[in-house]
Amino acid sequence: MAAALHLFPPKVLIPPVTALRSPQGRAFNQAKPVHFSRHDRMPTRSNALWHIQSGYVRTVTWSPEGDSIPLGFWSAGDRVGEAISQISLYEVQCLSEVIAQALDISDGFSRESVMAQVQQSNDLLRIVHCRQMKLRLLQFVCWLANRFGQLTEEGLTVPIKLIHQDIADAIGATK
């Protein structure tokens, strides 16, 4: 008898979220902004979005082998959620302190939100398909600088704190 094929290992299965809850487990009002800490996972639902008011997040899914696949990196003004991505294994990870507001999709979402998702997917796909690893890394750093860079006296600074694994995931490399 053949072994059962599991598309997603148990370590990456995410139980469905029936109600949006804060990191402390409390349900919250859609109208009020919610504060999340760095490394928090923002709860998701298929019929809700998050409007990022401040901070940085990344959205991810997983490969059948259980590897993290970044779908995008987002900041103030962006809207993220399963409703836009149409991916059921979807997580929003806080890369900094974040303030966000939950929105029901019945409020609608703009064409710009959808196009931003498509554009980021295209950009990250283009980067990960560079053959040379050095070029992937360079392309990713340039992309981050163009997207999030802030001009300082020392030059262009990217305010997102990424660990080696975050970068490796984004460019399809091992740490």
ZALUM-575538 format. One record per residue (C-alpha): residue number from 0; x, y, z; residue in three letters. Coordinates in steps of 0.5 Angstrom, whole numbers, plus 2048, in hexadecimal, padded with zeros to 3 digits. Layout:
N
<node><num>NUM</num><x>X</x><y>Y</y><z>Z</z><residuo>ALA</residuo></node>
...
***
This chain:
175
<node><num>0</num><x>800</x><y>800</y><z>800</z><residuo>MET</residuo></node>
<node><num>1</num><x>803</x><y>807</y><z>7FE</z><residuo>ALA</residuo></node>
<node><num>2</num><x>804</x><y>80C</y><z>803</z><residuo>ALA</residuo></node>
<node><num>3</num><x>7FF</x><y>812</y><z>803</z><residuo>ALA</residuo></node>
<node><num>4</num><x>801</x><y>818</y><z>800</z><residuo>LEU</residuo></node>
<node><num>5</num><x>801</x><y>81E</y><z>804</z><residuo>HIS</residuo></node>
<node><num>6</num><x>801</x><y>825</y><z>800</z><residuo>LEU</residuo></node>
<node><num>7</num><x>803</x><y>829</y><z>806</z><residuo>PHE</residuo></node>
<node><num>8</num><x>806</x><y>826</y><z>80C</z><residuo>PRO</residuo></node>
<node><num>9</num><x>803</x><y>827</y><z>813</z><residuo>PRO</residuo></node>
<node><num>10</num><x>808</x><y>82C</y><z>815</z><residuo>LYS</residuo></node>
<node><num>11</num><x>805</x><y>831</y><z>810</z><residuo>VAL</residuo></node>
<node><num>12</num><x>7FD</x><y>830</y><z>810</z><residuo>LEU</residuo></node>
<node><num>13</num><x>7F9</x><y>836</y><z>813</z><residuo>ILE</residuo></node>
<node><num>14</num><x>7F3</x><y>835</y><z>816</z><residuo>PRO</residuo></node>
<node><num>15</num><x>7ED</x><y>839</y><z>813</z><residuo>PRO</residuo></node>
<node><num>16</num><x>7EC</x><y>83F</y><z>817</z><residuo>VAL</residuo></node>
<node><num>17</num><x>7E5</x><y>841</y><z>818</z><residuo>THR</residuo></node>
<node><num>18</num><x>7E5</x><y>847</y><z>81B</z><residuo>ALA</residuo></node>
<node><num>19</num><x>7EB</x><y>84D</y><z>81B</z><residuo>LEU</residuo></node>
<node><num>20</num><x>7EE</x><y>84D</y><z>822</z><residuo>ARG</residuo></node>
<node><num>21</num><x>7F4</x><y>851</y><z>824</z><residuo>SER</residuo></node>
<node><num>22</num><x>7FA</x><y>84D</y><z>826</z><residuo>PRO</residuo></node>
<node><num>23</num><x>7F8</x><y>84D</y><z>82D</z><residuo>GLN</residuo></node>
<node><num>24</num><x>7F2</x><y>849</y><z>82B</z><residuo>GLY</residuo></node>
<node><num>25</num><x>7EC</x><y>84E</y><z>82C</z><residuo>ARG</residuo></node>
<node><num>26</num><x>7E7</x><y>850</y><z>826</z><residuo>ALA</residuo></node>
<node><num>27</num><x>7E8</x><y>857</y><z>824</z><residuo>PHE</residuo></node>
<node><num>28</num><x>7E4</x><y>85C</y><z>821</z><residuo>ASN</residuo></node>
<node><num>29</num><x>7E5</x><y>85D</y><z>819</z><residuo>GLN</residuo></node>
<node><num>30</num><x>7E4</x><y>865</y><z>81A</z><residuo>ALA</residuo></node>
<node><num>31</num><x>7EA</x><y>865</y><z>81F</z><residuo>LYS</residuo></node>
<node><num>32</num><x>7F1</x><y>865</y><z>81D</z><residuo>PRO</residuo></node>
<node><num>33</num><x>7F5</x><y>85F</y><z>820</z><residuo>VAL</residuo></node>
<node><num>34</num><x>7FC</x><y>85F</y><z>822</z><residuo>HIS</residuo></node>
<node><num>35</num><x>801</x><y>859</y><z>821</z><residuo>PHE</residuo></node>
<node><num>36</num><x>808</x><y>858</y><z>823</z><residuo>SER</residuo></node>
<node><num>37</num><x>80E</x><y>855</y><z>81F</z><residuo>ARG</residuo></node>
<node><num>38</num><x>80D</x><y>84E</y><z>81D</z><residuo>HIS</residuo></node>
<node><num>39</num><x>806</x><y>84E</y><z>81F</z><residuo>ASP</residuo></node>
<node><num>40</num><x>802</x><y>84A</y><z>819</z><residuo>ARG</residuo></node>
<node><num>41</num><x>7FC</x><y>84E</y><z>817</z><residuo>MET</residuo></node>
<node><num>42</num><x>7F5</x><y>84A</y><z>817</z><residuo>PRO</residuo></node>
<node><num>43</num><x>7F2</x><y>849</y><z>810</z><residuo>THR</residuo></node>
<node><num>44</num><x>7EB</x><y>847</y><z>80D</z><residuo>ARG</residuo></node>
<node><num>45</num><x>7E9</x><y>846</y><z>806</z><residuo>SER</residuo></node>
<node><num>46</num><x>7E4</x><y>84C</y><z>807</z><residuo>ASN</residuo></node>
<node><num>47</num><x>7E8</x><y>851</y><z>80A</z><residuo>ALA</residuo></node>
<node><num>48</num><x>7EE</x><y>856</y><z>809</z><residuo>LEU</residuo></node>
<node><num>49</num><x>7F3</x><y>859</y><z>80D</z><residuo>TRP</residuo></node>
<node><num>50</num><x>7F5</x><y>861</y><z>80B</z><residuo>HIS</residuo></node>
<node><num>51</num><x>7FC</x><y>862</y><z>80E</z><residuo>ILE</residuo></node>
<node><num>52</num><x>7FC</x><y>869</y><z>811</z><residuo>GLN</residuo></node>
<node><num>53</num><x>804</x><y>868</y><z>814</z><residuo>SER</residuo></node>
<node><num>54</num><x>809</x><y>863</y><z>814</z><residuo>GLY</residuo></node>
<node><num>55</num><x>80B</x><y>85E</y><z>80F</z><residuo>TYR</residuo></node>
<node><num>56</num><x>809</x><y>857</y><z>80E</z><residuo>VAL</residuo></node>
<node><num>57</num><x>80A</x><y>851</y><z>809</z><residuo>ARG</residuo></node>
<node><num>58</num><x>805</x><y>84C</y><z>806</z><residuo>THR</residuo></node>
<node><num>59</num><x>807</x><y>845</y><z>805</z><residuo>VAL</residuo></node>
<node><num>60</num><x>804</x><y>83E</y><z>803</z><residuo>THR</residuo></node>
<node><num>61</num><x>808</x><y>837</y><z>803</z><residuo>TRP</residuo></node>
<node><num>62</num><x>80A</x><y>832</y><z>7FE</z><residuo>SER</residuo></node>
<node><num>63</num><x>808</x><y>82B</y><z>7FE</z><residuo>PRO</residuo></node>
<node><num>64</num><x>80F</x><y>82A</y><z>802</z><residuo>GLU</residuo></node>
<node><num>65</num><x>80D</x><y>82F</y><z>807</z><residuo>GLY</residuo></node>
<node><num>66</num><x>812</x><y>834</y><z>805</z><residuo>ASP</residuo></node>
<node><num>67</num><x>810</x><y>83C</y><z>806</z><residuo>SER</residuo></node>
<node><num>68</num><x>80E</x><y>83F</y><z>800</z><residuo>ILE</residuo></node>
<node><num>69</num><x>80E</x><y>847</y><z>800</z><residuo>PRO</residuo></node>
<node><num>70</num><x>808</x><y>84A</y><z>7FC</z><residuo>LEU</residuo></node>
<node><num>71</num><x>809</x><y>851</y><z>7FE</z><residuo>GLY</residuo></node>
<node><num>72</num><x>80C</x><y>856</y><z>803</z><residuo>PHE</residuo></node>
<node><num>73</num><x>807</x><y>85C</y><z>805</z><residuo>TRP</residuo></node>
<node><num>74</num><x>807</x><y>863</y><z>809</z><residuo>SER</residuo></node>
<node><num>75</num><x>803</x><y>868</y><z>80A</z><residuo>ALA</residuo></node>
<node><num>76</num><x>7FD</x><y>869</y><z>805</z><residuo>GLY</residuo></node>
<node><num>77</num><x>7FD</x><y>862</y><z>803</z><residuo>ASP</residuo></node>
<node><num>78</num><x>7F7</x><y>85D</y><z>804</z><residuo>ARG</residuo></node>
<node><num>79</num><x>7F9</x><y>856</y><z>804</z><residuo>VAL</residuo></node>
<node><num>80</num><x>7F5</x><y>850</y><z>805</z><residuo>GLY</residuo></node>
<node><num>81</num><x>7F2</x><y>849</y><z>803</z><residuo>GLU</residuo></node>
<node><num>82</num><x>7ED</x><y>84D</y><z>7FF</z><residuo>ALA</residuo></node>
<node><num>83</num><x>7F2</x><y>850</y><z>7FA</z><residuo>ILE</residuo></node>
<node><num>84</num><x>7F7</x><y>84A</y><z>7FA</z><residuo>SER</residuo></node>
<node><num>85</num><x>7F2</x><y>845</y><z>7F9</z><residuo>GLN</residuo></node>
<node><num>86</num><x>7F7</x><y>840</y><z>7FD</z><residuo>ILE</residuo></node>
<node><num>87</num><x>7F4</x><y>83C</y><z>802</z><residuo>SER</residuo></node>
<node><num>88</num><x>7FA</x><y>83A</y><z>806</z><residuo>LEU</residuo></node>
<node><num>89</num><x>7FC</x><y>842</y><z>807</z><residuo>TYR</residuo></node>
<node><num>90</num><x>7FF</x><y>845</y><z>80D</z><residuo>GLU</residuo></node>
<node><num>91</num><x>801</x><y>84C</y><z>80E</z><residuo>VAL</residuo></node>
<node><num>92</num><x>807</x><y>84D</y><z>812</z><residuo>GLN</residuo></node>
<node><num>93</num><x>809</x><y>853</y><z>816</z><residuo>CYS</residuo></node>
<node><num>94</num><x>810</x><y>856</y><z>814</z><residuo>LEU</residuo></node>
<node><num>95</num><x>810</x><y>85C</y><z>819</z><residuo>SER</residuo></node>
<node><num>96</num><x>80A</x><y>85F</y><z>81E</z><residuo>GLU</residuo></node>
<node><num>97</num><x>804</x><y>85F</y><z>81A</z><residuo>VAL</residuo></node>
<node><num>98</num><x>7FE</x><y>863</y><z>81A</z><residuo>ILE</residuo></node>
<node><num>99</num><x>7F8</x><y>860</y><z>816</z><residuo>ALA</residuo></node>
<node><num>100</num><x>7F1</x><y>861</y><z>815</z><residuo>GLN</residuo></node>
<node><num>101</num><x>7EC</x><y>85B</y><z>813</z><residuo>ALA</residuo></node>
<node><num>102</num><x>7E8</x><y>85C</y><z>80D</z><residuo>LEU</residuo></node>
<node><num>103</num><x>7E2</x><y>857</y><z>80B</z><residuo>ASP</residuo></node>
<node><num>104</num><x>7E2</x><y>856</y><z>803</z><residuo>ILE</residuo></node>
<node><num>105</num><x>7DB</x><y>858</y><z>803</z><residuo>SER</residuo></node>
<node><num>106</num><x>7DE</x><y>85F</y><z>803</z><residuo>ASP</residuo></node>
<node><num>107</num><x>7E2</x><y>85E</y><z>7FD</z><residuo>GLY</residuo></node>
<node><num>108</num><x>7E9</x><y>85E</y><z>7FB</z><residuo>PHE</residuo></node>
<node><num>109</num><x>7EC</x><y>863</y><z>7F6</z><residuo>SER</residuo></node>
<node><num>110</num><x>7EF</x><y>861</y><z>7EF</z><residuo>ARG</residuo></node>
<node><num>111</num><x>7F6</x><y>864</y><z>7F2</z><residuo>GLU</residuo></node>
<node><num>112</num><x>7F6</x><y>85F</y><z>7F7</z><residuo>SER</residuo></node>
<node><num>113</num><x>7F5</x><y>859</y><z>7F2</z><residuo>VAL</residuo></node>
<node><num>114</num><x>7FA</x><y>85C</y><z>7EE</z><residuo>MET</residuo></node>
<node><num>115</num><x>7FF</x><y>85D</y><z>7F3</z><residuo>ALA</residuo></node>
<node><num>116</num><x>7FF</x><y>855</y><z>7F5</z><residuo>GLN</residuo></node>
<node><num>117</num><x>800</x><y>854</y><z>7EE</z><residuo>VAL</residuo></node>
<node><num>118</num><x>806</x><y>858</y><z>7ED</z><residuo>GLN</residuo></node>
<node><num>119</num><x>809</x><y>856</y><z>7F3</z><residuo>GLN</residuo></node>
<node><num>120</num><x>808</x><y>84E</y><z>7F1</z><residuo>SER</residuo></node>
<node><num>121</num><x>80B</x><y>850</y><z>7EA</z><residuo>ASN</residuo></node>
<node><num>122</num><x>811</x><y>854</y><z>7ED</z><residuo>ASP</residuo></node>
<node><num>123</num><x>812</x><y>84E</y><z>7F2</z><residuo>LEU</residuo></node>
<node><num>124</num><x>811</x><y>849</y><z>7ED</z><residuo>LEU</residuo></node>
<node><num>125</num><x>816</x><y>84C</y><z>7E8</z><residuo>ARG</residuo></node>
<node><num>126</num><x>81B</x><y>84D</y><z>7EE</z><residuo>ILE</residuo></node>
<node><num>127</num><x>81B</x><y>846</y><z>7F0</z><residuo>VAL</residuo></node>
<node><num>128</num><x>81C</x><y>843</y><z>7E9</z><residuo>HIS</residuo></node>
<node><num>129</num><x>823</x><y>847</y><z>7E8</z><residuo>CYS</residuo></node>
<node><num>130</num><x>828</x><y>841</y><z>7E7</z><residuo>ARG</residuo></node>
<node><num>131</num><x>82D</x><y>844</y><z>7EB</z><residuo>GLN</residuo></node>
<node><num>132</num><x>82C</x><y>844</y><z>7F2</z><residuo>MET</residuo></node>
<node><num>133</num><x>831</x><y>84B</y><z>7F3</z><residuo>LYS</residuo></node>
<node><num>134</num><x>82C</x><y>84E</y><z>7EE</z><residuo>LEU</residuo></node>
<node><num>135</num><x>826</x><y>84C</y><z>7F1</z><residuo>ARG</residuo></node>
<node><num>136</num><x>828</x><y>84F</y><z>7F8</z><residuo>LEU</residuo></node>
<node><num>137</num><x>82A</x><y>855</y><z>7F4</z><residuo>LEU</residuo></node>
<node><num>138</num><x>824</x><y>856</y><z>7F1</z><residuo>GLN</residuo></node>
<node><num>139</num><x>820</x><y>854</y><z>7F7</z><residuo>PHE</residuo></node>
<node><num>140</num><x>824</x><y>85A</y><z>7FB</z><residuo>VAL</residuo></node>
<node><num>141</num><x>823</x><y>85F</y><z>7F5</z><residuo>CYS</residuo></node>
<node><num>142</num><x>81B</x><y>85D</y><z>7F5</z><residuo>TRP</residuo></node>
<node><num>143</num><x>81B</x><y>85E</y><z>7FD</z><residuo>LEU</residuo></node>
<node><num>144</num><x>81E</x><y>865</y><z>7FC</z><residuo>ALA</residuo></node>
<node><num>145</num><x>81A</x><y>867</y><z>7F7</z><residuo>ASN</residuo></node>
<node><num>146</num><x>814</x><y>865</y><z>7FA</z><residuo>ARG</residuo></node>
<node><num>147</num><x>815</x><y>867</y><z>802</z><residuo>PHE</residuo></node>
<node><num>148</num><x>81C</x><y>86B</y><z>801</z><residuo>GLY</residuo></node>
<node><num>149</num><x>81C</x><y>871</y><z>805</z><residuo>GLN</residuo></node>
<node><num>150</num><x>821</x><y>876</y><z>804</z><residuo>LEU</residuo></node>
<node><num>151</num><x>826</x><y>878</y><z>80A</z><residuo>THR</residuo></node>
<node><num>152</num><x>82D</x><y>87C</y><z>80A</z><residuo>GLU</residuo></node>
<node><num>153</num><x>830</x><y>875</y><z>809</z><residuo>GLU</residuo></node>
<node><num>154</num><x>82C</x><y>873</y><z>803</z><residuo>GLY</residuo></node>
<node><num>155</num><x>826</x><y>86F</y><z>802</z><residuo>LEU</residuo></node>
<node><num>156</num><x>824</x><y>86B</y><z>808</z><residuo>THR</residuo></node>
<node><num>157</num><x>81F</x><y>865</y><z>808</z><residuo>VAL</residuo></node>
<node><num>158</num><x>81C</x><y>865</y><z>80F</z><residuo>PRO</residuo></node>
<node><num>159</num><x>819</x><y>85E</y><z>80E</z><residuo>ILE</residuo></node>
<node><num>160</num><x>81D</x><y>859</y><z>813</z><residuo>LYS</residuo></node>
<node><num>161</num><x>81E</x><y>853</y><z>80F</z><residuo>LEU</residuo></node>
<node><num>162</num><x>821</x><y>84D</y><z>812</z><residuo>ILE</residuo></node>
<node><num>163</num><x>826</x><y>848</y><z>80D</z><residuo>HIS</residuo></node>
<node><num>164</num><x>820</x><y>843</y><z>80D</z><residuo>GLN</residuo></node>
<node><num>165</num><x>81B</x><y>849</y><z>80A</z><residuo>ASP</residuo></node>
<node><num>166</num><x>820</x><y>84B</y><z>805</z><residuo>ILE</residuo></node>
<node><num>167</num><x>821</x><y>844</y><z>803</z><residuo>ALA</residuo></node>
<node><num>168</num><x>81A</x><y>842</y><z>802</z><residuo>ASP</residuo></node>
<node><num>169</num><x>819</x><y>848</y><z>7FE</z><residuo>ALA</residuo></node>
<node><num>170</num><x>81E</x><y>846</y><z>7F9</z><residuo>ILE</residuo></node>
<node><num>171</num><x>81D</x><y>83F</y><z>7F9</z><residuo>GLY</residuo></node>
<node><num>172</num><x>824</x><y>83D</y><z>7FC</z><residuo>ALA</residuo></node>
<node><num>173</num><x>826</x><y>839</y><z>802</z><residuo>THR</residuo></node>
<node><num>174</num><x>829</x><y>83D</y><z>808</z><residuo>LYS</residuo></node>
***
